[in-house]
Amino acid sequence: MSTDSVFVTPKQNHIVYITLKALEERLPFAHFARMHRSFIVNTKRIEAVEDNQLLLGGHEIPVGKSFQEDFFRKLRSL
């Protein structure tokens, strides 16, 4: 299991040495959501939702089946 994660920002990418699970526990719940076993996103940056994919800054991010219910519930509350 890899312990490095990549933060993708508009200006550059940052490699950090932390698991996504640990990162998920540290990020503010109101602004971030786990979409997939490989992705956590800033919900304020979501540009579009199409089927089970998100568009953020030109990137298509899949919404994993096990994360769909929680994500769409959170999306409705924003």
C-alpha positions as CSV (number, residue, x, y, z in Angstrom):
1,M,0.0,0.0,0.0
2,S,1.4,3.4,-1.0
3,T,1.7,6.1,1.6
4,D,2.2,9.0,-0.8
5,S,-0.6,11.1,-2.2
6,V,-0.6,13.8,-4.7
7,F,-2.4,17.2,-4.2
8,V,-3.4,18.6,-7.5
9,T,-3.9,22.4,-7.5
10,P,-4.4,24.8,-10.3
11,K,-0.7,25.9,-10.2
12,Q,1.2,22.7,-9.4
13,N,1.1,19.2,-7.9
14,H,2.4,18.4,-4.4
15,I,3.5,14.9,-3.2
16,V,2.8,14.2,0.4
17,Y,3.6,11.1,2.4
18,I,0.2,10.2,4.0
19,T,-2.5,7.7,3.1
20,L,-5.7,8.9,1.6
21,K,-7.6,7.5,4.6
22,A,-5.4,9.6,7.0
23,L,-5.8,12.6,4.8
24,E,-9.6,12.2,4.6
25,E,-9.7,12.3,8.4
26,R,-7.7,15.5,8.5
27,L,-9.5,17.5,5.8
28,P,-12.6,19.6,6.6
29,F,-15.6,17.5,6.0
30,A,-17.7,20.4,4.7
31,H,-15.3,21.1,1.7
32,F,-13.9,17.7,0.8
33,A,-15.4,14.3,-0.1
34,R,-14.0,10.9,-1.0
35,M,-15.1,10.0,-4.5
36,H,-13.2,6.9,-5.2
37,R,-10.6,4.8,-3.5
38,S,-8.0,6.9,-5.3
39,F,-9.6,10.4,-5.1
40,I,-10.6,13.0,-2.6
41,V,-12.0,16.2,-4.1
42,N,-12.7,19.8,-3.0
43,T,-16.5,20.0,-3.5
44,K,-16.2,23.7,-4.2
45,R,-14.2,23.0,-7.3
46,I,-16.7,20.6,-8.9
47,E,-17.6,22.1,-12.3
48,A,-20.1,19.4,-13.5
49,V,-21.5,16.0,-12.6
50,E,-22.2,13.7,-15.4
51,D,-23.4,10.1,-14.8
52,N,-20.9,8.8,-12.3
53,Q,-18.0,11.2,-13.1
54,L,-17.1,14.7,-11.9
55,L,-15.3,17.4,-13.9
56,L,-12.8,19.4,-12.0
57,G,-10.3,21.7,-13.7
58,G,-10.4,19.7,-16.9
59,H,-9.9,16.4,-15.1
60,E,-12.6,13.7,-15.1
61,I,-12.9,12.0,-11.7
62,P,-14.9,8.7,-11.4
63,V,-17.3,8.3,-8.5
64,G,-16.7,4.8,-7.2
65,K,-19.8,2.7,-6.5
66,S,-19.1,2.4,-2.8
67,F,-18.9,6.2,-2.5
68,Q,-21.9,7.2,-4.7
69,E,-24.6,7.2,-2.0
70,D,-22.6,9.4,0.4
71,F,-21.4,11.7,-2.3
72,F,-24.8,12.4,-3.9
73,R,-26.4,12.9,-0.5
74,K,-23.7,15.5,0.3
75,L,-24.1,17.1,-3.1
76,R,-27.8,17.6,-2.5
77,S,-27.1,19.3,0.8
78,L,-24.6,21.9,-0.7
